[in-house]
Amino acid sequence: MSKIKRNKDFNYLIRIFQNFVISWYIYMGIKLGIFDFITDKRYRVETIAKKLNLRKQILADWCNSMIAEGLMIKKNDEYELTEWSRKYLCKDSKIYIGFIISAVEYFSNAFSHFENNFKKDKKFFECNSRQMLKIVRNIAPIADIVSYVILKELDIVNEPFKILDVGCGLGNYLLNLAEEIPKIEGLGIDIEPIIIEEARKLANKKGLSDKIKFKEGNALDLNLNEEFDLIILSNIIQAFNFKQNKKLFGNLNYLLKKKGKIIMIDCLLDKDKRDAKFNILFNLYLKFESLSARLYTLDEIKKIANSNSLQVSKYNHLLLGIDLIIIEKINEIS
């Protein structure tokens, strides 16, 4: 092996490690409130350290690491955030996406169990209810990004607009839509009682408990005697095998109004996409969570839909790992 080739291979591994370290450092800044404290102002290290009760020796090096990553600027011994950091890493920003980095806390705990889940002679570790609550808390802010896209796809009339969210988590999609749709009637269903309890608290806090209801239930056994204008599926089909998803979509077709829509928010495993690498990595992560879990391709979703007199009417790749699929009754697509 040539020295140049060896150095190139070494640098590749170092860059992987570097990205891991950067993620942790940004996570520290979010959790300790450093980004939120600075926001659009400029401070010396001593001021930040005193206000947030931090060790200034470590804080100074942390600030320098953020400068190296292009997230902060130093002027006359004072530190300020870049425009990108203010937009995406401060929690009061309308386009805050720091929750993605904050997920490293959960993933670090989850990864500690993955070695055992890899081995056949070890007991397979599955998430308990409280760990599931942590997961849905981590991904809940995605709804803040996607809800406005959903709104654009809806033909809302003056009569009550009925929405069902299957696998609703904390109900963020329903709560966001309720703030924009005056005559909404929403129902969220999730299998975890602790998650349903948390969702109800959020609805009460927002003053929306009269419009949005939550119910404990199994996505594969929806005992409902009503029809809906919109059914939301967010990262739910990942948990089921092909046969189970055919059953799920059969139930949804029964619950969907004649001109209603099913809107899926998911991560598709399509190898020709620009983010195929991320999706393949995420697909493996799902296997560590549950042996039956996996991502689906768009063609597979079309087959599942078609087998239940449904059809994909629109597909939109929104962001890395986030795809939006609209499904309608076959004879209702113009």
N, C-alpha and C positions, 0 to 999 in steps of 0.2 A: 504494500500500500504506500502510495506516494505521500510525502509530507503535506502537500497541498490538499489532497483528498482527506487525509486524517484531520487536518485543521477544519475543513469544511464540515465534516461529520460532527466534530466536537462542538463547533459553533451552533450547529442545528440543535443539539441537545441543550446547550446553554440557553438558547432563545426560548425553548419550551419552559425551562426552569424560570427564566426571567419573566415570562408572561404570568406564570403561577404566582411569583412573588409580587408583581405589580398588582394583580387582582387582590391579594391580601392587603397590600398597603392602601389601596383605594377603599377597600372595605373598612379598614381602621378609621379612615377619615370620615366615612359616613356614620359609622357606629358611635364614634367619639364626638360627633357633632362639629367637626372642624370646618367642613364645607359650609354647613348651615350657619355657623358663627361668622365666617368671613363674608359670605355672599358677595355683595357688590362693593365692599369696603376694602381697606388696606391696613394691615396691622404688622407690628413687630412681633417677633417670636415671644418675647417676654409678656406681651399683652395677651396673646392667645393662650399661652401656658397658664397664666394667672387666672384668666376667666374660666377656662375649662379644667383647671386643676391637673395639668399635664406636666411631665418632666421636660424642661425646655431643651435639654441636651438631645433627647430623642426627637422632640418636635422639630428642632432645627434640621436634623438630617431627614426627617420625614418630608418637610417642606422642600428640601433640595431634591428629594427623589421625585416629588410631584412636578418640580420644574423640569427635571430630566425627562419626564414622561409628557411634558407639554400641557400640564393641567394647572400650573401656577406660574406666576411671574414675580420676580423680585426687583423692587425699585427703591433705592436709598434705604436699604436694610428693612424694608417693609414688604410683606407678601400679599398678593392678591390673586384671585382666581381668574383663569382665562374665561372668555365668553362661553366656551364649550362646557366648562365645569359648572358655571352658573346656571346654564340651561338644563343640564342633565344630571348633575350630582347634588343639587340643593333641593331638599324635600318640598319646599314651598313653590317650586317651579311647576307650571302646568304640564311640562313635558319631562318631568323627572323620570329617569330610567335607572337610577342607582340601585333599584331593587334587584336588578340582574346581578350586580356585584354582591349585594347583601346575601344572595343565595349561597355564597361560598361557605357560610357558617353551617347551613344544613348539609350541603354536599360533603363537607369535611367529615361530619358525623356519619353520613351514609356510606362514604367510601371506606370507613373503618370496618364495615361489615362485609364489604364486597369480596374480600379474599375468601372468607368462609362460604359465601354464596357461590363462588366459583368451584368449590370442591364438592364432589359427590358424597364424601363420607362425613360432611358437616351438615348441621341443621340449617335449612334455608331461612335467613332472617327476613321477616316481612314487617312493614311499618305498622305500628299500632295507631290508635285513634289520635293521640296527641301529636305523633310525628306527621300524620296526614294533615292535621291542622296547620302545622308549620309549613308543609308543602303548599297548601292552598293560600296561606298568607304570603308566601314568597311570589307566587304567580298571579295573585289577585290584581296587582296594578296593570297587568297586560290589558285588562278590560278598559282601563282609562284610555289606552291607546287605540283600541279597536272599536269601541262603542260608537264613535262618530262615523266610522265606515259602515257599520250596521244600519245606522239611522238613514244614510243615503240610499240604502237598498229597500227601504220600507215604503209601501203605499198606505199611509195612515188615513183612515176616514174618521169622521166625528164620533161614530159609535165606539163603545168600549173596545180597545185593542188588546187582545188576550195573548200573553206570551208565556211559554213554558220553557224553563231552563233545566235540562236534564244533566245531573252531575254539577249542580250550580255552585258548589264551593261556598264562598262567602256572599254570593249573590250580587257581585259587583256589576255584572252586565244588566241585570234587572233594575238595580238601584240607579245606575247611570241613565238607562232608558226612561225610567220613571220620572226623572227630572226634566225630560224633554217631551214626553208624551203625556198630555193632561189626563186623558181617559184610559189609562193603562190598567189592566188587571193582570198581575204577574204571579206565577207560581214557580218556586224553585224546589227541586227535589235532589236530595243527596242521601247517601247510605249511612253517613256518619252522624250520629246524634249530636256530638260535640260541635261539629261544623254547622249543623242546622241551628243550634243554640246561638252560636256566634253570629250567624247571618241575621237572625231575628233581632239581636242586639243592635246590629248596624242599621237595620231598617227602622227600628225605634228611634235611634239616635238621629237619623236623617228625617224623621217625621213621615216615613213612607209605609209604615206597617199596615195602614188601611188599604193601600194599593198593592203591596207586595206581600205574599204569604210564602212560608217555607214549610216543607213537609219531608219527613224522613221516608225514604223509599228506595227500592232497587230499580235501577235503570232497565233491567231486563224483565221486570214484572210491574209495569205501570198500570195500576187499577184506577183509571180515571174515566169518568163518564162525561167528558166535555171535549170540545174542539178548540184549536188554537190558531191564531193568525200567524204566529211565529214560534218556532221551536229552536232553541239554541243548544248546540252541542259543542262544548269547549274542552278539547283534549280528553274526550271520554271514550272514543272508540279504541284508543290505545290499550285500554284495560281488557278488551275482549278479543276472542278469536273470531275467525271469519264467520263461522256458524252462528255464534252469539250475536254478532253485529247484524246478520240477516234478520234475526229475530227482533232485535232492537228497532231496525228500520221498518219492519212490518208493523210493530206497535205504533211507531211514530206516524206512519201513513194513516192509520186508523184515527189518530188524534189530530191530524192536520186538516184545517179547513180546505175547501175546494180550491181556493186561490191562495192558500197559505204558503209559507216558505220555511224550509229548514236551513238554518245558517250554521255551518260548521266552522270552528276556529281550531286549527290543528297544525301539526308539523308533518308534511308529506315526505315519504321516502322515495323521491324521484331522482335517479342518478344523473339525469341530464341537467339538473338545476345547478345554479351557481353556488348554492349553499349545500350541495350534496354531502360534502365532508362533515359538516355539522350534524346533518340529519342521521348519517350513519353512526356517528359517535353517540348521538342521543338515543338512537335505537338500542345500542348496547347498554346504555345506562338504564333504560326501561327494563331490560332483561334482568338486571341485578335487583330491580324492585319487585318484579314478578315474572316468573318463567313464561307465562302466557302473554305478557304484554309485548307490544311491538308497534312500529309505525306502519302505515299503509300507503300504497301508491295511489295516485289519482285514478288509474284504471281499475284498481280493486274497489275503490269507493263507488265508481260508476257501476260496476257489476253488482255490488251489494244493493245499490239504489234501484237499478233496473229490475232486479229480482223481486222487488216489492212495488212495482208500478210507479217508481219514482225515477227522476232523471236529474243529473247535474246540469244546471242551466247557466252557471257562471263560476269561474275560478279566478282568484286574484292572489298573487304572491305579495304579501304585505311587507314583511320584514324577515330577517334571518330567523328561521324556525317558526314563522307564523304565516299560515296560509288560510285564506277564506274561501269556502266552498258553499255555493247556494244550490239547494235541491228543492225541486217542486214536483207535483204530480205530473205524470207524463202528458196527459191530455189537456193540461192547463198551460203548457209552455207555448208561447206564441212564436 
